[in-house]
Amino acid sequence: MENYYTPSALLLPLAALSLASCGNQKKEETRQPNIIFMMTDDHTTQAMSCYGGNLIQTPNMDRIANEGIRFDNCYAVNALSGPSRACILTGKFSHENGFTDNASTFNGDQQTFPKLLQQAGYQTAIIGKWHLISEPQGFDHWSILSGQHEQGDYYDPDFWENGKHIVEKGYATDIITDKAIEFLEGRDKNKPFCMMYHQKAPHRNWMPAPRHLGIFNNTTFPEPANLFDDYEGRGRAAREQDMSIEHTLTNDWDLKLLTREEMLKDTTNRLYSVYKRMPIEVQDKWDSVYAGRIAEYRKGDLKGKSLISWKYQQYMRDYLATVLAVDENIGRLLNYLEKIGELDNTIIVYTSDQGFFLGEHGWFDKRFMYEECQRMPLIIRYPKAIKAGSTSNAISMNVDFAPTFLDFAGIEIPSDIQGASLKPILVNEGKTPADWRKAAYYHYYEYPAEHSVKRHYGIRTQDFKLIHFYNDIDEWEMYDIKADPREMNNVFGKPEYAEKQKELMQLLQETQKQYKDTDPDEKEKVLFKGDRRLMKNRYGVP
């Protein structure tokens, strides 16, 4: 922006200039920070180079971490898309905000942090994936993905924008960033802003941008050490899930082992429903990229562990290629903020709605309280308060995000918010306050349903994890995280852990009391009652 000076301004007395300078400095010091909350769907720390992942390079995510702070122990309190989003908005656990599972509908009338920021003078927006099956409230502008029950489409996606249905041409990850920049361009420059910037990627079925199709076709990714886990020593929950690479990944939807001719013979196929959204030139590239995969599979010589390994490689090639566009678009947004002079005035958060299995235990997806999906990425950049290159092992949860934003904005945190502000950690180079919590709490409800993960709850401390699976079973698991970071050896009931088990059981009860989860086994009130996803969504878009 150019600076313009009038002759009278140049002739101001020195004292007046000094007063003006002091006034501007005071205004700058008291300015409320802008907030950009970047969230992806199903992105996990294993696929981020700033977390030491060896699968892919994520330079723009790394920039946020390198110029800010990386949290190493941030946890979802319910590792599922809609519930995680509701917890983030409200700062409350699922049993308190009412959105326990993806069959729920979010009560938009309740208190959320965007509403509180809006009331305090912030200009607010939500752009991208919403997935709460109710119209957004507390936003001056909203544009949310509406296809596939609000999961959204990768190509030519449908949006529900400020009450109107529109279809955009292009690739979703790029379009969502275009819309974010458009909002920032047209905002009221006299107000601070809070924008929730939510990508669909890298959600299943992992469709890369046209420029990244086939980019990893010749790459062989390292396999996790427990890809062939046999679940010895663990109970029914691990054995009865339906999220294995071996059995659950589908040949058409997930592995994309259908030619165009085969899809045209059965246009009801789910893969065709998204394939047909592509421009013809992208379809042509898609066909070329996946032809080799289809031919290799149809040779018919893949069996047993060899077939699992082969499926794992195809899964990684698509999942990680989908992440590339996410990282590129984070770079676009950071560069735009830098160009307009707002980068250092903005709290920039990058996270995902939860983590994800990338072959660990032989699985994809999330839902379990195991480390790969309970643990969330959390990196934050705000140089006015955060020392570059900081890290923290403080136990944090996604219910902490809302009070953190309110705290930085100078807004009183309502007493019914259950999370805690991370500001004392952020301004102290990541150090954990002496009176900080000892455990993260977790409660998953959605069973029986997709992927067949049993209902369960538990706590995660710095060194241990205690889990109770309930509903149709009654089984406990306990893990010594330091000795067994892959969570392969259930030590619940082992004599050498008796004292630690007693300590954790007591801490679990105290934590449930603190967070008002007074009926954890749902003996009085069943909180999951069926699967809405079998019906058409409210937009009439299948």
N, C-alpha and C positions, 0 to 999 in steps of 0.2 A: 504494500500500500504506500502511495506517495504521501509525503508530508508537504503541506502548504503553509506558507508564512505570509502574514500581512505586514506592511510597514509598521503599523502600530504595535503589533506583537513584538517586532524586533526592537522597539524603543522602550519596552517595559523596563522599569527600574529593576536593578539586581535583586532587591529585597522581594519584590513581587514575584520575580521568577523563582526565587528560592522557596517562597510560600507555595507557589504553584507546584513546584517539584515535590515538596513535602506532601502536598495534598494528593498528588498522583501516586506517590509511594504508598500513602495510607490506603488509598482506594485499591491499589494492587494487592496490598497485604490482606485486606479484608474481603477480597473477591472470592466468591464461592467457586469451587472447581467445577469444570465440566466433567461429565462421566460418560465413558463409552464402555458398555458391558458387552464384550465379544463372547459369544457362546456357540460352540459347534455341537453336533449330535453324535455321540458314540466315539468321540476322539479320546485316545488314551495316552498315558505318559510314555508307553513303550514306543509310540510312533512320534516322539518329539526329541530332537537331538539335544535340546537344552536340559532334558532329563536323563541324558546319557544313552538314549535309545540308539541302536545300531542299524535300524531298518531304513531310515530315511533322514534327510537333512531338512530342517525347517528354519531357515535363516531369519525370517521375519518374526516368528514366535520367539526365536532365540534372542532377537534384538530386544523384545519386551523384557525378557528375563535378565539379559545382560545389563540393561539400563534401568532395571528395577529390582524386583524380588521374586524368588521362586519358592513356593510352599511345597514341601516334600510330604506333608501329612495332612492333606485336605481330603475330606471324605463326603460322599453323598450320603444322605440320611435315608434314602430310598432310591436305589439305583435303577430308575426307570424314567423315561422321558417326561411325561406329563407331571408326575409327582415331584420330580426334581425341580421343575420349573415353578410349580406352585410353592414349594418350600423357599425357593430363591426370592420370589415376589413378596411373600408374606413374612419371611423370617421365622416361620413356625413349622413344626413337624407335621407330617401328613395327617395324623389323627386329630390335629387341631385345626388345620386349614381345610380339611374335608376332602382333599383330592388324594386318595390313597393309591389309585391305580389308573391305568389308561382307559378303563371303562367309566371313569368319573366325568363329571362336568364341573369346571371351576366356578365357584361362586364369586363372580366379579364384583359384588357389592361390598366384599370385605376389604379391610385395610391392606394396602400394599405400599411398598416404598415409592413406586412412581407417583402414586396419588399424593403422598406426603411431600415429595419433591415438587410436584406440580403446584400444590397449595402454597409452597414456600417461594414460588416465583420461577421455578425451572420450566423450560420448554422440554417436553418429553415426547419420545417416539419409540415404537417397537416395529422393527423391520425384519422379516424373515419368518422363521419357524416359531409358532405360538403353541399349538398342540394342546390347548386347554379347553377346546370345545365350548367356548363362550366368547362373546364379543369383548375385545380388550377395553378396559376402563382405566382412567388415569393417564391417558396419552393424548397429546395434542394432535399427533399424527400416527396412524398405524397402517401397515401394509403386511399382511400375513399370508403365508402359504395355505392354500385351501384344498388342494387335491389330495387324494388318498387319505381321507380322514385327518386332514391337516398335517400329514407327513410331508406333503409336497412332492413335486416331480422335479427331476434333474433337468429335463429338457422342456422348453416352452411351458413354464409352470403357470398354474392358476394362482391368482392372488385375490384376497378379500381386502380391499383398500378403502378405508374410511366409509364402509358401508356399501361399496360397489364391487361387483365381480369383474375382474379383468384377466386377460391372458397376455403374458409377456413373451416375446420371442428371444431365445438365447439359452444360455446355461445358467442354472439357478444361482450358483455361487457368485458369478460375475454380476448377475442382475441385482441380487441383494445388495452388493456393494455399490452398484450404480444408484440404487434407491437411497442408500445411506448417505452418499455424497450429495445427492439431490436435496435430501432433507437438510443437510448442513449448509448447503448453498442458500436455501430459502428461509432459514430460521431467522428469528428475531435476534439480531446481533447484540441487543441490550440485555439479553437474558442468558444466564448459564443454561446449558442443555444437558439432558440425560438421554442417551440413545441406547436402547437394547438392540444389538446387532447380532441376529441369530441365524446361523447357517444350517441348512438341512444336512450338508455333508459332514462327516463321511458315513451317513446312515445307510443301512442295507437298502437296495441291492448294489451299492457301490458302482455308480456309473461315472467314469471320469469325464472331464471336459474334453471336447474334440481335440484340443492341442496335446492332451496327455494320453489319448487312446494308444495302447500298446507300448507305452514308454518303458515298462518294466518287463516286456516279453522275454528278454534275454537275461534277466536278472534272477539269480537264485538266492532266496532269502534264508538266513539262518533259522533253524527250527527251534522252538522252545524246548527246554530239557524234558518237560513233562507232556509233550505232545501225545505220547502213547500211554498216558496215565490209566491205570487199571482200578483206581479208587480203593485199593486195599487199605483196610483199617478205617475207612469212612462208611457212612451209613447210606440210607436209601436216597437221600436228597441228591447226592452226587451221582448216584447210579441211575436214577429215574428221570433225570432232566431230559429235555428234547432240544439240545442246542449243540450237538456234536458236529464237528467237521465231517466225520465219517458218515453219519446217518441223516443229519438234518439239512445240511446244505443241499439245495435242489439243483438238478441238472439244468433246468431252464432259467428260473428266476435268479438264482445265485451264481451259478457257474457259467451261464450264458451259452449253453451247448446246443443251441438251435440255429439253423441257417434261416435266412430270410424266407426261402421257399417253404420251409417247414412251418414257420410262423404264419404265413399266408394261408396255409391249409387249415389252420385252427386259429382264427383271429380272436377267439376268446382267451387265448393264452395270456397270462399276466405279463410275461416279458414283452409280448407284442404290444400290449397296452401302453408301455412306455417307449418302446422302440419306434412306434409310429409317430411319436411327437417330434422325432428328430427330422431336420431337413434331409433331403435325399442325399446330398453330398456327405453328410455325417453318417447316414446309414451305410453308404458305400465304404467309408473308412472303417466303420464298426465291423462290417462283414469281412473286410480284409484282415483286420487285426485279430478277430476271433476265429478265423478259418483254421489256422494252425492248431489252436487249442482243440477245436472240434475234431480235427483229423487225428490228433494224438490220442484223444480219449477213445475214439472209435476203433483204434487198432485192437482194443480189447485185451491187452496184456497187463493191465494194472489191477492188482489185487492186494488185499490185506494192508499192511503198513505202507506199501508202495503207493497204493491208491490214496491213502490218507495224506501222505506227503505230497502227492501230486495235487490233491484238492487244496491243501494248505497253500501251496505256491500260487495257485490261481486266485485264491481268496486274497492273499497278500498283494498280488499284482494289481488287483482292482481297488482294494481298500486304500492302499498307499498312493496310488495314482490319483484317487479322489481327494486325498489330503493335499496334494500339490497345489490345487487351485485355491484351497482355503488359505494356505500360507502366502501365495502370491497376492491374494486380495487383502490380506492383513497388511501387506506391504503397501498396496495402493492406498489404503485408508490412512496409514501412518504418514505416508508421503503427502497426502492431501492436507492432513492436520498441520504438518510442518510448513507447507506452502502458505497456509492462511494464518500462521502464527499462533495456533492454538495447541500445538502438541504438548508443550510443557505446562499448559494450563488445564490439562485434561487427565483425570484418573483413567488409565486404560487397563482394563481387566481382560485377560483371556482365560477361558475355562471351557469345560464341556459339561453336558448334563450329568454325566458320570463317566467312568472309564469303560473298558471293553476288553474282552478276551481276544487275543490274537494267537490262538492255538494253544494257550496254556490249558492244561487239563484236557486237551483235545477239543476245546470249545471255541465258539464265537458267541457274540451277544454279551449280556450283562446280567442284572437281577440278583445274583448271588452276593453275599457279603464278603466274598473272597477279594483279595487285595487288588487284582487287576481291574475290577470294575467298581468296587467301593471307592477306591482312590481316584480322585479327580485331579486333572492338571489345574494349577492356579498360579498364574504369573501376573504381576501388577507393576505398572510403570507410572510413577508420579514424582518427578525429580524434586519437587518442592518439599516433599516429606519423606521420600524413600531413597536410601543410599543405593547407588548403582551396584549391581553384583551381589546384593544381599540374598541370603537363603534363610529359611526358617523350618524347623521341625516341630513347631507348635501344632498341636492337634486342633485342626479347624474343620468346619463343616459348611455346607452350602447355605444353611440357615444364618450364617454369619455375614453374608454379603449385604443384606438389607440394612442391618444396623451400622455396618461400616460406611456405607454411602451416606446414611443420615448423619452420622458422626462427623464426617468430613464436610458435609454441607452446613454444619452448625445447627442441625434440627434435633430437637429433643427426641430420644428414642423411646417409643411407647413401651410401657411396662409389660405389655402382653407379648412382645417379641421375645422369642425363646433363644435366638442366636446371640452372640456377643460380638461387639465391634472389634475388628482386627487392627484398628488404628494404633493401639499401644504397641503392637508388634511391628507394624509398618514403620513407625517413626523411630523405632529403637533397633534398627538394623536386623530385624528378624528374631530378636531375643524373646524368649517366652517369659511373660510376667510370672512372678512367684505364685500368684493366686489363680493361675489359669487352670482350666478344666483338665482332668486326668484321663478322660475317655471321650471318644466319639460314639454317638448312639445311632443305631440302625434298625429299621423295621420295614420289611417287605411283605406285601399283602396279596399280590395278584396270582392266586392259585385256587382252583385249577384254571389254567388259561394257556395262552401261547408260551411255548418253551418249557412248560411243566416244572417250574422252579417252585419248591415248597415254600410256604409262608415261614418266615423266620425273623428273629430279632437278635440283637446282641450289642456288645461293646468292643471297641478297639482302643487299647491303650498304646503307649509307646512300644511295648515289647510283646504284648499278648492280645489274643482275640478269643472271645467267648461267644458262641452262637447257639441259639435254641431253635430247632425246627419243630413246628407245631401244626395243628389243624388235623391232617390225616395221619400224622406220625408224632412221636414225642422223642426226639433225639437231640443230644448235645454234642457240640464239637468245641475243641479248644486248641489253639495253636500258639506255640512258642515262636514268635516271628523272627527273633534274632537267630535262633538255632535252625529254623525251618521257614525261610522266607517264601518258599513256594507253596506252603500250606499243604504238605503231603502227609504229615504225621499227626493224627488226632490224638492229643495227650489227655483228653478228658477221661477222668476215672483212673489215671495211672498214679500209683502211690507216691512217686517222687514229685508229683505236681499237686499233691493234696492241699497244701497250705495256700499255694497260689490260686488254685481253683476256688477255695473257700473265700479268699480275698476278692476274686473277680465276681463271684456270685453276689457278694454283698454290694460291691460297686455297681453291678447291674441293677439291683433293686433300688439303690440310691439314685442312680441316673434316671430310671423310669419314673420315680417319684418326682424328681426335679423337673422333668419334662412332661409330667402329667399323663404319662401313658399307663393308666391305672388298670387297663384291661388288655394286656399285651397278647394273651392267648385267645382273645375274642370269644370268651365264654358267655359274655353278656350281650355283646353287640357285634354281629358279623359285618365287617366293613367292605368286603368284596362280594358283589352279588351277581356278576355276570359280565359278559363281554360285548360292549357296545359296537365293537369293530365289525361285527357280523352284519350290521345294518349300513345303509347309505349314510354319508355324512349330511350335515345340515345344509350344505350348499347344493345337494343333488349331484355332486361330482363323484363318480365311483372311485 
